[in-house]
Amino acid sequence: MTTWVTASALDRVDHHRRSEEWVAGLWRSADARLLKLGADGKFTTNPGGTRLRMTKPFVAFDSQRHRLIGLLDGTPVFAVEALTEGEVHDLREVGGHLPEAELDIAAAATAVAAWHRLEPLCPRCGGSSEVINGGFARHCTACGEDHFPRTDPAVIMAVVDADDRLLLGGQSAWGHRVSVLAGFVEAGESAEQAIHREVAEEVDVSLSELRYFGSQPWPFPRSLMLGYFARATSTAISVDTDELAHADWYTRDELSARLDAGDLALPGPASIASRLIQSWRDGHDPFTGAA
């Protein structure tokens, strides 16, 4: 699984997008493509959600509504929040099925649309702001400050014990789905410190080794998930019921049996949680690098 590990095929043209005239010229290109998103963050796809459905722009360019996502093999790709028609999905539903380049487009479009929707005013003075940089910044017309989309770092960790069992927990709203633990990085805290704190808070388990696994944009509305494996030094679980309804350790055979029986379900393939769990199920040892 290489999702979000290799360089993106999407060129975000950061330096060029500052010219509104240049961005407008891309909009008028014969090969320009436009992705529509609804106010709920769902975007248009083909039937089944295996590809994005993008159309040719056919109206005049509007710098306040039309966002330049980037160039894909030289083709300009824009996004707009508008009424959608046909089949729509979000990243949770189809992120595991889209081609990687289209996954990048969908993630960026979803994140930028959410930011504009949630923060139309200047966070410094509360004044009105206008869209600049092809949709990737806002300029306050009152105090003159430029603002950019925020990204909130969060950690997500697959905790394993000395017997190579995996710690999984669930919330009551999830039904019978279980996942690895996760939480936001707090102010003045490193990602590694957040891992130790979150695991201690949620299940009262202490950790020793940590190994970085990978990251994933999760624009609901603006998270960046930082994935790790963690080695537990204790196994007694005390669940914080404000965070989780239940948690337990699983061997690979136990988890497979519960999944086959329909007693448990795992996160969808769009999530880094799924990749962390699958890496463990495949027998990869993140601490030694052994397969």
BALOBA-1460 file (C-alpha; in Angstrom, 3 decimals):
// residues 291
<rec num="1" residu="m" x="0.000" y="0.000" z="0.000"/>
<rec num="2" residu="t" x="1.710" y="3.205" z="-1.185"/>
<rec num="3" residu="t" x="-1.116" y="5.711" z="-0.766"/>
<rec num="4" residu="w" x="0.255" y="9.168" z="0.164"/>
<rec num="5" residu="v" x="3.803" y="7.813" z="0.436"/>
<rec num="6" residu="t" x="5.231" y="8.623" z="-3.002"/>
<rec num="7" residu="a" x="5.392" y="12.064" z="-4.635"/>
<rec num="8" residu="s" x="2.044" y="13.333" z="-5.839"/>
<rec num="9" residu="a" x="1.291" y="13.588" z="-9.546"/>
<rec num="10" residu="l" x="-0.719" y="16.712" z="-8.727"/>
<rec num="11" residu="d" x="1.316" y="19.898" z="-9.266"/>
<rec num="12" residu="r" x="-0.133" y="22.562" z="-6.940"/>
<rec num="13" residu="v" x="1.679" y="25.372" z="-8.848"/>
<rec num="14" residu="d" x="2.139" y="27.377" z="-5.651"/>
<rec num="15" residu="h" x="4.197" y="30.248" z="-7.111"/>
<rec num="16" residu="h" x="2.091" y="30.730" z="-10.245"/>
<rec num="17" residu="r" x="-1.318" y="30.647" z="-8.588"/>
<rec num="18" residu="r" x="-0.722" y="34.076" z="-7.052"/>
<rec num="19" residu="s" x="-1.556" y="35.613" z="-10.436"/>
<rec num="20" residu="e" x="-5.328" y="35.780" z="-10.883"/>
<rec num="21" residu="e" x="-4.823" y="36.421" z="-14.599"/>
<rec num="22" residu="w" x="-2.723" y="33.249" z="-14.936"/>
<rec num="23" residu="v" x="-5.307" y="31.184" z="-13.020"/>
<rec num="24" residu="a" x="-8.121" y="32.609" z="-15.182"/>
<rec num="25" residu="g" x="-6.155" y="31.627" z="-18.281"/>
<rec num="26" residu="l" x="-6.017" y="28.019" z="-17.059"/>
<rec num="27" residu="w" x="-9.790" y="28.110" z="-16.505"/>
<rec num="28" residu="r" x="-10.232" y="28.960" z="-20.196"/>
<rec num="29" residu="s" x="-7.927" y="26.154" z="-21.355"/>
<rec num="30" residu="a" x="-9.529" y="23.654" z="-23.699"/>
<rec num="31" residu="d" x="-8.563" y="20.749" z="-21.448"/>
<rec num="32" residu="a" x="-9.512" y="22.337" z="-18.071"/>
<rec num="33" residu="r" x="-11.604" y="20.168" z="-15.762"/>
<rec num="34" residu="l" x="-13.983" y="21.083" z="-12.934"/>
<rec num="35" residu="l" x="-14.975" y="18.976" z="-9.914"/>
<rec num="36" residu="k" x="-18.225" y="19.886" z="-8.158"/>
<rec num="37" residu="l" x="-18.708" y="19.479" z="-4.412"/>
<rec num="38" residu="g" x="-21.857" y="19.897" z="-2.374"/>
<rec num="39" residu="a" x="-22.114" y="21.780" z="0.917"/>
<rec num="40" residu="d" x="-21.864" y="18.382" z="2.651"/>
<rec num="41" residu="g" x="-18.375" y="17.834" z="1.205"/>
<rec num="42" residu="k" x="-19.443" y="15.117" z="-1.222"/>
<rec num="43" residu="f" x="-18.059" y="15.293" z="-4.753"/>
<rec num="44" residu="t" x="-19.299" y="14.021" z="-8.096"/>
<rec num="45" residu="t" x="-18.148" y="10.581" z="-9.259"/>
<rec num="46" residu="n" x="-18.918" y="8.028" z="-11.911"/>
<rec num="47" residu="p" x="-21.422" y="5.275" z="-11.058"/>
<rec num="48" residu="g" x="-19.850" y="3.188" z="-8.317"/>
<rec num="49" residu="g" x="-17.464" y="5.880" z="-7.140"/>
<rec num="50" residu="t" x="-14.304" y="4.502" z="-8.716"/>
<rec num="51" residu="r" x="-13.428" y="7.726" z="-10.599"/>
<rec num="52" residu="l" x="-14.092" y="11.422" z="-10.143"/>
<rec num="53" residu="r" x="-16.583" y="12.938" z="-12.566"/>
<rec num="54" residu="m" x="-15.134" y="16.219" z="-13.774"/>
<rec num="55" residu="t" x="-16.624" y="18.404" z="-16.482"/>
<rec num="56" residu="k" x="-15.304" y="21.226" z="-18.663"/>
<rec num="57" residu="p" x="-15.868" y="24.697" z="-17.179"/>
<rec num="58" residu="f" x="-18.532" y="26.519" z="-19.193"/>
<rec num="59" residu="v" x="-19.122" y="29.770" z="-17.250"/>
<rec num="60" residu="a" x="-16.944" y="32.840" z="-16.747"/>
<rec num="61" residu="f" x="-14.154" y="32.464" z="-14.215"/>
<rec num="62" residu="d" x="-15.052" y="33.658" z="-10.709"/>
<rec num="63" residu="s" x="-11.988" y="34.024" z="-8.479"/>
<rec num="64" residu="q" x="-14.181" y="33.858" z="-5.349"/>
<rec num="65" residu="r" x="-15.816" y="30.537" z="-6.218"/>
<rec num="66" residu="h" x="-13.538" y="28.614" z="-8.563"/>
<rec num="67" residu="r" x="-10.509" y="27.042" z="-6.837"/>
<rec num="68" residu="l" x="-7.469" y="25.868" z="-8.751"/>
<rec num="69" residu="i" x="-6.511" y="22.518" z="-7.251"/>
<rec num="70" residu="g" x="-3.487" y="22.106" z="-9.518"/>
<rec num="71" residu="l" x="-2.209" y="20.594" z="-12.735"/>
<rec num="72" residu="l" x="-2.452" y="16.872" z="-13.384"/>
<rec num="73" residu="d" x="-0.141" y="15.934" z="-16.251"/>
<rec num="74" residu="g" x="-0.501" y="19.522" z="-17.428"/>
<rec num="75" residu="t" x="-4.306" y="19.508" z="-17.248"/>
<rec num="76" residu="p" x="-5.762" y="22.287" z="-15.036"/>
<rec num="77" residu="v" x="-8.101" y="20.931" z="-12.370"/>
<rec num="78" residu="f" x="-10.537" y="23.244" z="-10.581"/>
<rec num="79" residu="a" x="-13.157" y="22.698" z="-7.893"/>
<rec num="80" residu="v" x="-16.333" y="24.573" z="-7.022"/>
<rec num="81" residu="e" x="-18.880" y="24.234" z="-4.251"/>
<rec num="82" residu="a" x="-22.204" y="24.106" z="-6.070"/>
<rec num="83" residu="l" x="-25.326" y="22.060" z="-6.557"/>
<rec num="84" residu="t" x="-24.311" y="18.571" z="-7.619"/>
<rec num="85" residu="e" x="-26.056" y="16.160" z="-9.904"/>
<rec num="86" residu="g" x="-25.684" y="12.427" z="-10.353"/>
<rec num="87" residu="e" x="-23.744" y="10.190" z="-8.001"/>
<rec num="88" residu="v" x="-21.786" y="11.817" z="-5.151"/>
<rec num="89" residu="h" x="-19.477" y="10.416" z="-2.461"/>
<rec num="90" residu="d" x="-16.976" y="11.564" z="0.147"/>
<rec num="91" residu="l" x="-13.477" y="10.312" z="0.917"/>
<rec num="92" residu="r" x="-14.685" y="7.948" z="3.625"/>
<rec num="93" residu="e" x="-16.853" y="6.160" z="1.083"/>
<rec num="94" residu="v" x="-14.617" y="5.986" z="-2.009"/>
<rec num="95" residu="g" x="-11.118" y="7.029" z="-0.946"/>
<rec num="96" residu="g" x="-9.999" y="3.421" z="-1.060"/>
<rec num="97" residu="h" x="-11.165" y="3.012" z="-4.666"/>
<rec num="98" residu="l" x="-10.070" y="6.194" z="-6.450"/>
<rec num="99" residu="p" x="-6.791" y="6.286" z="-8.409"/>
<rec num="100" residu="e" x="-4.087" y="7.949" z="-6.313"/>
<rec num="101" residu="a" x="-3.937" y="11.138" z="-8.411"/>
<rec num="102" residu="e" x="-7.701" y="11.559" z="-8.153"/>
<rec num="103" residu="l" x="-7.494" y="10.827" z="-4.445"/>
<rec num="104" residu="d" x="-5.128" y="13.798" z="-4.104"/>
<rec num="105" residu="i" x="-7.551" y="15.998" z="-6.044"/>
<rec num="106" residu="a" x="-10.519" y="14.924" z="-3.932"/>
<rec num="107" residu="a" x="-8.648" y="15.418" z="-0.639"/>
<rec num="108" residu="a" x="-7.408" y="18.891" z="-1.586"/>
<rec num="109" residu="a" x="-10.773" y="19.998" z="-2.969"/>
<rec num="110" residu="t" x="-12.626" y="18.745" z="0.104"/>
<rec num="111" residu="a" x="-10.221" y="20.421" z="2.536"/>
<rec num="112" residu="v" x="-10.186" y="23.785" z="0.758"/>
<rec num="113" residu="a" x="-13.967" y="23.850" z="0.342"/>
<rec num="114" residu="a" x="-14.467" y="23.148" z="4.054"/>
<rec num="115" residu="w" x="-12.016" y="25.903" z="5.020"/>
<rec num="116" residu="h" x="-13.738" y="28.549" z="2.913"/>
<rec num="117" residu="r" x="-17.125" y="27.447" z="4.223"/>
<rec num="118" residu="l" x="-16.097" y="27.519" z="7.893"/>
<rec num="119" residu="e" x="-13.806" y="30.565" z="7.967"/>
<rec num="120" residu="p" x="-15.060" y="33.287" z="5.613"/>
<rec num="121" residu="l" x="-14.066" y="36.043" z="8.076"/>
<rec num="122" residu="c" x="-10.604" y="37.134" z="9.163"/>
<rec num="123" residu="p" x="-9.593" y="35.168" z="12.290"/>
<rec num="124" residu="r" x="-7.434" y="38.102" z="13.405"/>
<rec num="125" residu="c" x="-9.892" y="41.021" z="13.315"/>
<rec num="126" residu="g" x="-13.213" y="39.489" z="12.255"/>
<rec num="127" residu="g" x="-13.317" y="41.558" z="9.078"/>
<rec num="128" residu="s" x="-14.450" y="40.460" z="5.637"/>
<rec num="129" residu="s" x="-11.971" y="38.518" z="3.536"/>
<rec num="130" residu="e" x="-11.684" y="37.667" z="-0.133"/>
<rec num="131" residu="v" x="-10.301" y="34.619" z="-1.891"/>
<rec num="132" residu="i" x="-6.812" y="34.893" z="-3.420"/>
<rec num="133" residu="n" x="-4.115" y="32.493" z="-4.691"/>
<rec num="134" residu="g" x="-6.551" y="30.531" z="-6.804"/>
<rec num="135" residu="g" x="-8.539" y="29.518" z="-3.740"/>
<rec num="136" residu="f" x="-5.683" y="28.555" z="-1.386"/>
<rec num="137" residu="a" x="-5.644" y="31.755" z="0.672"/>
<rec num="138" residu="r" x="-7.885" y="34.588" z="1.854"/>
<rec num="139" residu="h" x="-6.993" y="38.274" z="2.164"/>
<rec num="140" residu="c" x="-8.609" y="40.401" z="4.870"/>
<rec num="141" residu="t" x="-9.877" y="43.645" z="3.377"/>
<rec num="142" residu="a" x="-9.939" y="45.256" z="6.844"/>
<rec num="143" residu="c" x="-6.511" y="44.566" z="8.394"/>
<rec num="144" residu="g" x="-4.634" y="43.341" z="5.312"/>
<rec num="145" residu="e" x="-3.604" y="39.956" z="6.699"/>
<rec num="146" residu="d" x="-3.423" y="36.906" z="4.429"/>
<rec num="147" residu="h" x="-4.673" y="33.612" z="5.821"/>
<rec num="148" residu="f" x="-4.156" y="30.054" z="4.643"/>
<rec num="149" residu="p" x="-6.010" y="26.781" z="5.175"/>
<rec num="150" residu="r" x="-5.287" y="25.273" z="8.583"/>
<rec num="151" residu="t" x="-4.188" y="21.708" z="9.119"/>
<rec num="152" residu="d" x="-4.790" y="20.118" z="12.522"/>
<rec num="153" residu="p" x="-2.275" y="17.327" z="13.330"/>
<rec num="154" residu="a" x="-3.667" y="14.167" z="14.873"/>
<rec num="155" residu="v" x="-1.938" y="10.933" z="15.840"/>
<rec num="156" residu="i" x="-3.270" y="7.472" z="15.112"/>
<rec num="157" residu="m" x="-1.452" y="4.505" z="16.587"/>
<rec num="158" residu="a" x="-1.463" y="0.750" z="16.307"/>
<rec num="159" residu="v" x="-0.447" y="-0.416" z="19.788"/>
<rec num="160" residu="v" x="0.979" y="-3.933" z="20.035"/>
<rec num="161" residu="d" x="2.107" y="-5.810" z="23.152"/>
<rec num="162" residu="a" x="5.001" y="-8.202" z="23.788"/>
<rec num="163" residu="d" x="2.903" y="-11.088" z="22.410"/>
<rec num="164" residu="d" x="2.228" y="-9.128" z="19.185"/>
<rec num="165" residu="r" x="-1.439" y="-8.617" z="20.024"/>
<rec num="166" residu="l" x="-3.119" y="-5.498" z="18.634"/>
<rec num="167" residu="l" x="-5.111" y="-3.082" z="20.779"/>
<rec num="168" residu="l" x="-8.459" y="-2.121" z="19.223"/>
<rec num="169" residu="g" x="-11.297" y="-0.094" z="20.668"/>
<rec num="170" residu="g" x="-14.735" y="1.095" z="19.692"/>
<rec num="171" residu="q" x="-17.250" y="3.820" z="20.402"/>
<rec num="172" residu="s" x="-20.937" y="3.151" z="20.970"/>
<rec num="173" residu="a" x="-21.843" y="5.142" z="17.849"/>
<rec num="174" residu="w" x="-19.694" y="2.807" z="15.716"/>
<rec num="175" residu="g" x="-21.794" y="-0.298" z="16.292"/>
<rec num="176" residu="h" x="-19.523" y="-3.345" z="16.056"/>
<rec num="177" residu="r" x="-16.701" y="-1.515" z="14.270"/>
<rec num="178" residu="v" x="-13.350" y="-1.316" z="16.066"/>
<rec num="179" residu="s" x="-10.208" y="0.620" z="15.223"/>
<rec num="180" residu="v" x="-6.819" y="1.689" z="16.471"/>
<rec num="181" residu="l" x="-6.612" y="4.618" z="18.884"/>
<rec num="182" residu="a" x="-6.319" y="8.238" z="17.739"/>
<rec num="183" residu="g" x="-6.406" y="11.796" z="19.032"/>
<rec num="184" residu="f" x="-5.403" y="15.378" z="18.287"/>
<rec num="185" residu="v" x="-1.978" y="16.806" z="19.074"/>
<rec num="186" residu="e" x="-2.415" y="19.522" z="21.681"/>
<rec num="187" residu="a" x="-0.712" y="22.930" z="21.793"/>
<rec num="188" residu="g" x="2.948" y="22.740" z="22.785"/>
<rec num="189" residu="e" x="3.066" y="18.960" z="22.315"/>
<rec num="190" residu="s" x="5.038" y="16.738" z="19.933"/>
<rec num="191" residu="a" x="3.347" y="13.960" z="17.999"/>
<rec num="192" residu="e" x="5.200" y="11.388" z="20.110"/>
<rec num="193" residu="q" x="4.115" y="13.017" z="23.358"/>
<rec num="194" residu="a" x="0.535" y="13.048" z="22.081"/>
<rec num="195" residu="i" x="0.705" y="9.294" z="21.466"/>
<rec num="196" residu="h" x="1.840" y="8.550" z="25.013"/>
<rec num="197" residu="r" x="-0.798" y="10.889" z="26.440"/>
<rec num="198" residu="e" x="-3.713" y="9.669" z="24.309"/>
<rec num="199" residu="v" x="-3.062" y="5.978" z="24.985"/>
<rec num="200" residu="a" x="-2.684" y="6.642" z="28.711"/>
<rec num="201" residu="e" x="-5.874" y="8.706" z="28.791"/>
<rec num="202" residu="e" x="-8.012" y="6.317" z="26.761"/>
<rec num="203" residu="v" x="-6.917" y="2.903" z="28.052"/>
<rec num="204" residu="d" x="-4.268" y="3.546" z="30.755"/>
<rec num="205" residu="v" x="-1.586" y="1.595" z="28.874"/>
<rec num="206" residu="s" x="2.070" y="2.698" z="28.940"/>
<rec num="207" residu="l" x="4.346" y="2.594" z="25.896"/>
<rec num="208" residu="s" x="8.027" y="2.212" z="25.065"/>
<rec num="209" residu="e" x="9.058" y="2.165" z="21.394"/>
<rec num="210" residu="l" x="7.352" y="4.230" z="18.720"/>
<rec num="211" residu="r" x="7.818" y="3.817" z="14.981"/>
<rec num="212" residu="y" x="6.491" y="6.220" z="12.367"/>
<rec num="213" residu="f" x="4.318" y="4.541" z="9.723"/>
<rec num="214" residu="g" x="2.964" y="7.258" z="7.433"/>
<rec num="215" residu="s" x="0.534" y="10.142" z="7.191"/>
<rec num="216" residu="q" x="-2.787" y="10.854" z="5.552"/>
<rec num="217" residu="p" x="-4.804" y="14.006" z="4.897"/>
<rec num="218" residu="w" x="-8.233" y="13.601" z="6.465"/>
<rec num="219" residu="p" x="-10.264" y="16.690" z="5.524"/>
<rec num="220" residu="f" x="-13.145" y="16.236" z="7.985"/>
<rec num="221" residu="p" x="-12.675" y="19.125" z="8.142"/>
<rec num="222" residu="r" x="-8.857" y="19.622" z="8.169"/>
<rec num="223" residu="s" x="-6.881" y="16.915" z="9.941"/>
<rec num="224" residu="l" x="-3.528" y="15.414" z="9.049"/>
<rec num="225" residu="m" x="-3.319" y="11.908" z="10.477"/>
<rec num="226" residu="l" x="0.180" y="10.884" z="11.625"/>
<rec num="227" residu="g" x="0.333" y="7.103" z="11.820"/>
<rec num="228" residu="y" x="2.587" y="5.207" z="14.233"/>
<rec num="229" residu="f" x="3.157" y="1.768" z="15.675"/>
<rec num="230" residu="a" x="3.697" y="1.697" z="19.434"/>
<rec num="231" residu="r" x="4.986" y="-1.021" z="21.745"/>
<rec num="232" residu="a" x="3.039" y="-1.448" z="24.986"/>
<rec num="233" residu="t" x="4.861" y="-2.071" z="28.264"/>
<rec num="234" residu="s" x="1.629" y="-2.818" z="30.143"/>
<rec num="235" residu="t" x="-1.469" y="-4.756" z="29.093"/>
<rec num="236" residu="a" x="-4.103" y="-4.098" z="31.768"/>
<rec num="237" residu="i" x="-6.800" y="-1.915" z="30.184"/>
<rec num="238" residu="s" x="-8.834" y="0.733" z="31.979"/>
<rec num="239" residu="v" x="-11.181" y="2.332" z="29.445"/>
<rec num="240" residu="d" x="-12.062" y="6.010" z="29.680"/>
<rec num="241" residu="t" x="-15.748" y="5.734" z="28.810"/>
<rec num="242" residu="d" x="-15.836" y="9.368" z="27.732"/>
<rec num="243" residu="e" x="-13.511" y="8.359" z="24.878"/>
<rec num="244" residu="l" x="-14.280" y="4.685" z="24.178"/>
<rec num="245" residu="a" x="-17.045" y="2.227" z="24.931"/>
<rec num="246" residu="h" x="-14.699" y="-0.769" z="24.974"/>
<rec num="247" residu="a" x="-11.165" y="-1.910" z="24.080"/>
<rec num="248" residu="d" x="-9.336" y="-5.222" z="23.981"/>
<rec num="249" residu="w" x="-6.212" y="-7.028" z="22.754"/>
<rec num="250" residu="y" x="-6.483" y="-9.320" z="19.705"/>
<rec num="251" residu="t" x="-4.260" y="-11.932" z="18.149"/>
<rec num="252" residu="r" x="-4.432" y="-12.204" z="14.370"/>
<rec num="253" residu="d" x="-6.424" y="-15.448" z="14.592"/>
<rec num="254" residu="e" x="-8.857" y="-13.993" z="17.133"/>
<rec num="255" residu="l" x="-9.482" y="-10.913" z="15.029"/>
<rec num="256" residu="s" x="-9.972" y="-12.927" z="11.849"/>
<rec num="257" residu="a" x="-12.428" y="-15.247" z="13.589"/>
<rec num="258" residu="r" x="-14.453" y="-12.330" z="14.966"/>
<rec num="259" residu="l" x="-14.500" y="-10.660" z="11.562"/>
<rec num="260" residu="d" x="-15.567" y="-13.882" z="9.814"/>
<rec num="261" residu="a" x="-18.370" y="-14.333" z="12.354"/>
<rec num="262" residu="g" x="-19.591" y="-10.786" z="11.788"/>
<rec num="263" residu="d" x="-19.008" y="-9.835" z="15.427"/>
<rec num="264" residu="l" x="-16.561" y="-7.079" z="14.491"/>
<rec num="265" residu="a" x="-15.921" y="-4.749" z="11.573"/>
<rec num="266" residu="l" x="-12.836" y="-2.711" z="10.683"/>
<rec num="267" residu="p" x="-12.354" y="0.802" z="9.269"/>
<rec num="268" residu="g" x="-12.875" y="1.243" z="5.534"/>
<rec num="269" residu="p" x="-9.967" y="1.026" z="3.085"/>
<rec num="270" residu="a" x="-9.860" y="4.832" z="2.652"/>
<rec num="271" residu="s" x="-8.354" y="5.339" z="6.104"/>
<rec num="272" residu="i" x="-4.814" y="5.080" z="7.418"/>
<rec num="273" residu="a" x="-6.352" y="3.089" z="10.276"/>
<rec num="274" residu="s" x="-7.093" y="0.362" z="7.746"/>
<rec num="275" residu="r" x="-3.503" y="0.424" z="6.468"/>
<rec num="276" residu="l" x="-2.071" y="0.208" z="9.984"/>
<rec num="277" residu="i" x="-4.274" y="-2.754" z="10.871"/>
<rec num="278" residu="q" x="-3.576" y="-4.522" z="7.577"/>
<rec num="279" residu="s" x="0.179" y="-4.068" z="8.019"/>
<rec num="280" residu="w" x="-0.074" y="-5.820" z="11.389"/>
<rec num="281" residu="r" x="-2.330" y="-8.561" z="9.987"/>
<rec num="282" residu="d" x="0.221" y="-9.162" z="7.229"/>
<rec num="283" residu="g" x="2.853" y="-9.875" z="9.889"/>
<rec num="284" residu="h" x="5.074" y="-6.850" z="9.306"/>
<rec num="285" residu="d" x="7.224" y="-5.974" z="12.309"/>
<rec num="286" residu="p" x="7.621" y="-2.166" z="12.363"/>
<rec num="287" residu="f" x="10.273" y="-2.328" z="15.086"/>
<rec num="288" residu="t" x="12.705" y="-4.598" z="13.204"/>
<rec num="289" residu="g" x="11.545" y="-4.112" z="9.628"/>
<rec num="290" residu="a" x="10.971" y="-7.858" z="9.243"/>
<rec num="291" residu="a" x="8.112" y="-9.058" z="7.052"/>
